[in-house]
Amino acid sequence: MAETPPVVMNEQTHRFEAYLDGETAFAEYVLHGGSMVLPHTQVPAAFEGRGVGSALATAALSYAREHGLTVKPSCPFIAGYIKRHPEWHPLVDETYRERLGL
């Protein structure tokens, strides 16, 4: 498996981003009232098999944890990632827990 490109937080675009061969994979975020809303993730085909989606999710969730934010995962990919990784469950905002089956 090829190496996962690094993920950076781009405050201008409100995205966590990874770059490869002129393409960008990203997870959008919105900071609002002590929460991080994660509405959309996009990973181009060029990134397949490199763990980029997981790296984007981990970067966003780590940022939330480090800054004491709750997470509102409206993106299906991020929501699924959280469901599969119980270490992130405590970050999920109470209003989203039932939706995720937590």
OpenMM code with the backbone's topology and positions (N, CA, C; nanometers):
from openmm import Vec3, app, unit

residues = "MET ALA GLU THR PRO PRO VAL VAL MET ASN GLU GLN THR HIS ARG PHE GLU ALA TYR LEU ASP GLY GLU THR ALA PHE ALA GLU TYR VAL LEU HIS GLY GLY SER MET VAL LEU PRO HIS THR GLN VAL PRO ALA ALA PHE GLU GLY ARG GLY VAL GLY SER ALA LEU ALA THR ALA ALA LEU SER TYR ALA ARG GLU HIS GLY LEU THR VAL LYS PRO SER CYS PRO PHE ILE ALA GLY TYR ILE LYS ARG HIS PRO GLU TRP HIS PRO LEU VAL ASP GLU THR TYR ARG GLU ARG LEU GLY LEU".split()
positions = [
    Vec3(0.0847, -0.1181, 0.0000),
    Vec3(0.0000, 0.0000, 0.0000),
    Vec3(0.0892, 0.1243, 0.0000),
    Vec3(0.0536, 0.2225, -0.0795),
    Vec3(0.1290, 0.3480, -0.0876),
    Vec3(0.1098, 0.4289, 0.0402),
    Vec3(0.2050, 0.5154, 0.0658),
    Vec3(0.2017, 0.5982, 0.1854),
    Vec3(0.0836, 0.6965, 0.1824),
    Vec3(0.0257, 0.7186, 0.2992),
    Vec3(-0.0842, 0.8145, 0.3120),
    Vec3(-0.0267, 0.9559, 0.3119),
    Vec3(-0.0777, 1.0436, 0.2233),
    Vec3(-0.0281, 1.1809, 0.2249),
    Vec3(-0.0674, 1.2502, 0.3552),
    Vec3(0.0121, 1.3482, 0.3996),
    Vec3(-0.0209, 1.4184, 0.5238),
    Vec3(-0.1500, 1.4996, 0.5101),
    Vec3(-0.2169, 1.5164, 0.6239),
    Vec3(-0.3401, 1.5958, 0.6286),
    Vec3(-0.3087, 1.7284, 0.6958),
    Vec3(-0.3584, 1.8363, 0.6367),
    Vec3(-0.3410, 1.9696, 0.6944),
    Vec3(-0.4781, 2.0325, 0.7177),
    Vec3(-0.4835, 2.1173, 0.8174),
    Vec3(-0.6064, 2.1924, 0.8436),
    Vec3(-0.5950, 2.3248, 0.7692),
    Vec3(-0.6878, 2.3486, 0.6769),
    Vec3(-0.6892, 2.4714, 0.5994),
    Vec3(-0.8011, 2.5595, 0.6539),
    Vec3(-0.7642, 2.6562, 0.7352),
    Vec3(-0.8639, 2.7419, 0.7998),
    Vec3(-0.9346, 2.8335, 0.7006),
    Vec3(-0.8720, 2.8630, 0.5878),
    Vec3(-0.9352, 2.9501, 0.4877),
    Vec3(-1.0511, 2.8798, 0.4171),
    Vec3(-1.0345, 2.7507, 0.3896),
    Vec3(-1.1398, 2.6765, 0.3195),
    Vec3(-1.2308, 2.6000, 0.4153),
    Vec3(-1.1945, 2.5977, 0.5441),
    Vec3(-1.2680, 2.5215, 0.6458),
    Vec3(-1.2721, 2.3738, 0.6110),
    Vec3(-1.1508, 2.3232, 0.5782),
    Vec3(-1.1387, 2.1823, 0.5423),
    Vec3(-1.0089, 2.1250, 0.5979),
    Vec3(-1.0123, 1.9959, 0.6280),
    Vec3(-0.8920, 1.9181, 0.6494),
    Vec3(-0.8607, 1.8613, 0.5117),
    Vec3(-0.7362, 1.8780, 0.4649),
    Vec3(-0.7035, 1.8449, 0.3270),
    Vec3(-0.5785, 1.7580, 0.3169),
    Vec3(-0.5766, 1.6752, 0.2116),
    Vec3(-0.4590, 1.5969, 0.1739),
    Vec3(-0.4429, 1.6146, 0.0229),
    Vec3(-0.3190, 1.6267, -0.0219),
    Vec3(-0.2908, 1.6557, -0.1632),
    Vec3(-0.2085, 1.5439, -0.2253),
    Vec3(-0.2406, 1.5119, -0.3516),
    Vec3(-0.1658, 1.4100, -0.4248),
    Vec3(-0.1845, 1.4339, -0.5740),
    Vec3(-0.0738, 1.4470, -0.6441),
    Vec3(-0.0754, 1.4603, -0.7906),
    Vec3(-0.1757, 1.5652, -0.8392),
    Vec3(-0.1780, 1.6801, -0.7743),
    Vec3(-0.2648, 1.7895, -0.8166),
    Vec3(-0.4096, 1.7760, -0.7743),
    Vec3(-0.4425, 1.6732, -0.6983),
    Vec3(-0.5804, 1.6550, -0.6511),
    Vec3(-0.5860, 1.6736, -0.5000),
    Vec3(-0.7059, 1.7052, -0.4519),
    Vec3(-0.7248, 1.7304, -0.3093),
    Vec3(-0.8375, 1.6425, -0.2550),
    Vec3(-0.8084, 1.5731, -0.1483),
    Vec3(-0.9114, 1.5029, -0.0700),
    Vec3(-0.9397, 1.5923, 0.0493),
    Vec3(-1.0653, 1.5963, 0.0940),
    Vec3(-1.0953, 1.6873, 0.2052),
    Vec3(-1.2139, 1.6420, 0.2878),
    Vec3(-1.2144, 1.6915, 0.4115),
    Vec3(-1.3286, 1.6788, 0.5021),
    Vec3(-1.3627, 1.8213, 0.5452),
    Vec3(-1.4809, 1.8668, 0.5092),
    Vec3(-1.5247, 2.0019, 0.5459),
    Vec3(-1.5616, 2.0066, 0.6937),
    Vec3(-1.5434, 2.1242, 0.7540),
    Vec3(-1.5843, 2.1430, 0.8928),
    Vec3(-1.6394, 2.2832, 0.9118),
    Vec3(-1.7241, 2.2954, 1.0132),
    Vec3(-1.7763, 2.4239, 1.0574),
    Vec3(-1.7661, 2.4253, 1.2088),
    Vec3(-1.6995, 2.5258, 1.2634),
    Vec3(-1.6912, 2.5413, 1.4082),
    Vec3(-1.8051, 2.6326, 1.4513),
    Vec3(-1.8833, 2.5833, 1.5492),
    Vec3(-2.0000, 2.6608, 1.5906),
    Vec3(-2.0347, 2.6281, 1.7359),
    Vec3(-2.0257, 2.7273, 1.8212),
    Vec3(-2.0723, 2.7138, 1.9592),
    Vec3(-2.0183, 2.5939, 2.0339),
    Vec3(-1.8897, 2.5691, 2.0297),
    Vec3(-1.8321, 2.4570, 2.1037),
    Vec3(-1.8435, 2.3234, 2.0335),
    Vec3(-1.8877, 2.3257, 1.9087),
    Vec3(-1.9019, 2.2021, 1.8306),
    Vec3(-1.8299, 2.2144, 1.6971),
    Vec3(-1.7962, 2.0987, 1.6429),
    Vec3(-1.7438, 2.0905, 1.5073),
    Vec3(-1.8443, 2.0095, 1.4253),
    Vec3(-1.9052, 2.0753, 1.3286),
    Vec3(-1.9961, 2.0080, 1.2365),
    Vec3(-1.9110, 1.9556, 1.1209),
    Vec3(-1.9303, 1.8299, 1.0855),
    Vec3(-1.8558, 1.7673, 0.9757),
    Vec3(-1.9558, 1.7261, 0.8681),
    Vec3(-1.9831, 1.8170, 0.7704),
    Vec3(-2.0903, 1.7940, 0.6748),
    Vec3(-2.0557, 1.7121, 0.5503),
    Vec3(-1.9266, 1.7109, 0.5094),
    Vec3(-1.8971, 1.6489, 0.3801),
    Vec3(-1.7501, 1.6075, 0.3724),
    Vec3(-1.7267, 1.4905, 0.3142),
    Vec3(-1.5919, 1.4410, 0.2879),
    Vec3(-1.5858, 1.3971, 0.1425),
    Vec3(-1.4755, 1.4298, 0.0765),
    Vec3(-1.4578, 1.3890, -0.0627),
    Vec3(-1.3163, 1.3362, -0.0811),
    Vec3(-1.3074, 1.2146, -0.1354),
    Vec3(-1.1778, 1.1518, -0.1597),
    Vec3(-1.1742, 1.1075, -0.3060),
    Vec3(-1.0932, 1.1741, -0.3893),
    Vec3(-1.0832, 1.1359, -0.5306),
    Vec3(-1.0287, 0.9945, -0.5484),
    Vec3(-1.0568, 0.9353, -0.6621),
    Vec3(-1.0134, 0.7983, -0.6926),
    Vec3(-0.8622, 0.7821, -0.6817),
    Vec3(-0.7856, 0.8860, -0.7122),
    Vec3(-0.6392, 0.8781, -0.7055),
    Vec3(-0.5892, 0.8444, -0.5657),
    Vec3(-0.6725, 0.8660, -0.4633),
    Vec3(-0.6332, 0.8428, -0.3250),
    Vec3(-0.6740, 0.7039, -0.2744),
    Vec3(-0.7461, 0.6276, -0.3543),
    Vec3(-0.7978, 0.4988, -0.3098),
    Vec3(-0.6868, 0.4074, -0.2606),
    Vec3(-0.7166, 0.3354, -0.1532),
    Vec3(-0.6231, 0.2395, -0.0991),
    Vec3(-0.5091, 0.2976, -0.0182),
    Vec3(-0.5153, 0.4263, 0.0108),
    Vec3(-0.4077, 0.4925, 0.0844),
    Vec3(-0.4485, 0.5332, 0.2258),
    Vec3(-0.5706, 0.5033, 0.2647),
    Vec3(-0.6159, 0.5372, 0.3996),
    Vec3(-0.6424, 0.6855, 0.4190),
    Vec3(-0.6641, 0.7566, 0.3086),
    Vec3(-0.6808, 0.9019, 0.3175),
    Vec3(-0.8109, 0.9397, 0.3880),
    Vec3(-0.9189, 0.8706, 0.3594),
    Vec3(-1.0453, 0.9009, 0.4270),
    Vec3(-1.0323, 0.8862, 0.5778),
    Vec3(-0.9693, 0.7786, 0.6197),
    Vec3(-0.9473, 0.7569, 0.7632),
    Vec3(-0.8554, 0.8633, 0.8217),
    Vec3(-0.7532, 0.9034, 0.7461),
    Vec3(-0.6615, 1.0066, 0.7940),
    Vec3(-0.7331, 1.1409, 0.8091),
    Vec3(-0.8234, 1.1725, 0.7164),
    Vec3(-0.9014, 1.2962, 0.7262),
    Vec3(-0.9902, 1.2929, 0.8499),
    Vec3(-1.0581, 1.1795, 0.8704),
    Vec3(-1.1463, 1.1654, 0.9869),
    Vec3(-1.0671, 1.1776, 1.1159),
    Vec3(-0.9543, 1.1095, 1.1220),
    Vec3(-0.8713, 1.1138, 1.2421),
    Vec3(-0.8211, 1.2548, 1.2705),
    Vec3(-0.7793, 1.3261, 1.1668),
    Vec3(-0.7305, 1.4629, 1.1856),
    Vec3(-0.8409, 1.5533, 1.2408),
    Vec3(-0.9600, 1.5442, 1.1826),
    Vec3(-1.0710, 1.6280, 1.2278),
    Vec3(-1.1108, 1.5942, 1.3711),
    Vec3(-1.1233, 1.4661, 1.3998),
    Vec3(-1.1650, 1.4235, 1.5338),
    Vec3(-1.0581, 1.4532, 1.6379),
    Vec3(-0.9331, 1.4405, 1.6014),
    Vec3(-0.8238, 1.4745, 1.6933),
    Vec3(-0.8257, 1.6233, 1.7259),
    Vec3(-0.8502, 1.7055, 1.6243),
    Vec3(-0.8594, 1.8496, 1.6468),
    Vec3(-0.9731, 1.8793, 1.7451),
    Vec3(-1.0878, 1.8168, 1.7217),
    Vec3(-1.2026, 1.8385, 1.8113),
    Vec3(-1.1673, 1.7985, 1.9543),
    Vec3(-1.1064, 1.6832, 1.9703),
    Vec3(-1.0693, 1.6358, 2.1042),
    Vec3(-0.9706, 1.7330, 2.1705),
    Vec3(-0.8685, 1.7751, 2.0974),
    Vec3(-0.7656, 1.8646, 2.1516),
    Vec3(-0.8211, 2.0009, 2.1929),
    Vec3(-0.9305, 2.0416, 2.1289),
    Vec3(-0.9891, 2.1729, 2.1558),
    Vec3(-1.1191, 2.1659, 2.2364),
    Vec3(-1.1503, 2.0497, 2.2908),
    Vec3(-1.2682, 2.0352, 2.3762),
    Vec3(-1.4006, 2.0560, 2.3053),
    Vec3(-1.4060, 2.0197, 2.1770),
    Vec3(-1.5280, 2.0365, 2.0981),
    Vec3(-1.6070, 1.9073, 2.0907),
    Vec3(-1.7390, 1.9186, 2.0847),
    Vec3(-1.8199, 1.8020, 2.0508),
    Vec3(-1.8279, 1.7956, 1.8987),
    Vec3(-1.8656, 1.6801, 1.8470),
    Vec3(-1.8688, 1.6582, 1.7027),
    Vec3(-2.0116, 1.6291, 1.6583),
    Vec3(-2.0491, 1.6922, 1.5470),
    Vec3(-2.1792, 1.6682, 1.4835),
    Vec3(-2.1523, 1.6144, 1.3431),
    Vec3(-2.1449, 1.4808, 1.3294),
    Vec3(-2.1090, 1.4202, 1.2012),
    Vec3(-2.2289, 1.4012, 1.1090),
    Vec3(-2.2567, 1.4987, 1.0247),
    Vec3(-2.3663, 1.4827, 0.9294),
    Vec3(-2.3191, 1.4151, 0.8007),
    Vec3(-2.1880, 1.4064, 0.7798),
    Vec3(-2.1305, 1.3357, 0.6654),
    Vec3(-2.1409, 1.1849, 0.6897),
    Vec3(-2.1990, 1.1099, 0.5968),
    Vec3(-2.2125, 0.9650, 0.6154),
    Vec3(-2.0789, 0.8935, 0.6352),
    Vec3(-1.9739, 0.9371, 0.5658),
    Vec3(-1.8442, 0.8720, 0.5823),
    Vec3(-1.7914, 0.8917, 0.7236),
    Vec3(-1.7927, 1.0155, 0.7726),
    Vec3(-1.7413, 1.0445, 0.9066),
    Vec3(-1.8266, 0.9734, 1.0117),
    Vec3(-1.9585, 0.9748, 0.9931),
    Vec3(-2.0475, 0.9062, 1.0874),
    Vec3(-2.0147, 0.7571, 1.0932),
    Vec3(-1.9932, 0.6953, 0.9769),
    Vec3(-1.9590, 0.5537, 0.9728),
    Vec3(-1.8242, 0.5257, 1.0370),
    Vec3(-1.7297, 0.6154, 1.0153),
    Vec3(-1.5978, 0.6003, 1.0759),
    Vec3(-1.6089, 0.6033, 1.2282),
    Vec3(-1.6848, 0.6981, 1.2786),
    Vec3(-1.7032, 0.7087, 1.4238),
    Vec3(-1.7705, 0.5835, 1.4789),
    Vec3(-1.8721, 0.5340, 1.4109),
    Vec3(-1.9411, 0.4134, 1.4581),
    Vec3(-1.8459, 0.2953, 1.4692),
    Vec3(-1.7503, 0.2846, 1.3769),
    Vec3(-1.6552, 0.1726, 1.3767),
    Vec3(-1.5391, 0.1917, 1.4735),
    Vec3(-1.5225, 0.3111, 1.5283),
    Vec3(-1.4092, 0.3407, 1.6157),
    Vec3(-1.4598, 0.3980, 1.7483),
    Vec3(-1.4849, 0.3116, 1.8462),
    Vec3(-1.5444, 0.3543, 1.9738),
    Vec3(-1.4650, 0.4595, 2.0498),
    Vec3(-1.3360, 0.4724, 2.0216),
    Vec3(-1.2570, 0.5732, 2.0923),
    Vec3(-1.3042, 0.7157, 2.0627),
    Vec3(-1.3807, 0.7320, 1.9545),
    Vec3(-1.4325, 0.8654, 1.9191),
    Vec3(-1.5749, 0.8882, 1.9688),
    Vec3(-1.6436, 0.7860, 2.0168),
    Vec3(-1.7830, 0.7994, 2.0599),
    Vec3(-1.8043, 0.9104, 2.1624),
    Vec3(-1.7154, 0.9277, 2.2610),
    Vec3(-1.7395, 1.0325, 2.3611),
    Vec3(-1.7446, 1.1744, 2.3037),
    Vec3(-1.6897, 1.1948, 2.1848),
    Vec3(-1.6904, 1.3286, 2.1243),
    Vec3(-1.8250, 1.3655, 2.0618),
    Vec3(-1.9056, 1.2658, 2.0305),
    Vec3(-2.0286, 1.2906, 1.9545),
    Vec3(-2.1289, 1.3694, 2.0377),
    Vec3(-2.1775, 1.4775, 1.9793),
    Vec3(-2.2779, 1.5618, 2.0426),
    Vec3(-2.4019, 1.4782, 2.0763),
    Vec3(-2.4606, 1.5059, 2.1909),
    Vec3(-2.5780, 1.4292, 2.2369),
    Vec3(-2.6885, 1.4217, 2.1314),
    Vec3(-2.7083, 1.5286, 2.0556),
    Vec3(-2.8158, 1.5314, 1.9562),
    Vec3(-2.7883, 1.4376, 1.8379),
    Vec3(-2.6655, 1.3894, 1.8232),
    Vec3(-2.6298, 1.3002, 1.7127),
    Vec3(-2.6126, 1.1558, 1.7565),
    Vec3(-2.6088, 1.1308, 1.8849),
    Vec3(-2.5832, 0.9954, 1.9346),
    Vec3(-2.6885, 0.8943, 1.8878),
    Vec3(-2.8149, 0.9299, 1.8968),
    Vec3(-2.9207, 0.8377, 1.8561),
    Vec3(-2.9123, 0.8074, 1.7072),
    Vec3(-2.8846, 0.9094, 1.6260),
    Vec3(-2.8718, 0.8897, 1.4808),
    Vec3(-2.7641, 0.7875, 1.4473),
    Vec3(-2.6561, 0.7880, 1.5276),
    Vec3(-2.5456, 0.6957, 1.5036),
    Vec3(-2.5629, 0.5620, 1.5733),
    Vec3(-2.6665, 0.5514, 1.6545),
    Vec3(-2.6897, 0.4281, 1.7294),
    Vec3(-2.5902, 0.4094, 1.8437),
    Vec3(-2.5481, 0.5193, 1.9037),
    Vec3(-2.4511, 0.5116, 2.0135),
    Vec3(-2.5215, 0.5159, 2.1473),
] * unit.nanometer
topology = app.Topology()
chain = topology.addChain("A")
for resn in residues:
    res = topology.addResidue(resn, chain)
    for name in ("N", "CA", "C"):
        topology.addAtom(name, app.Element.getBySymbol(name[0]), res)
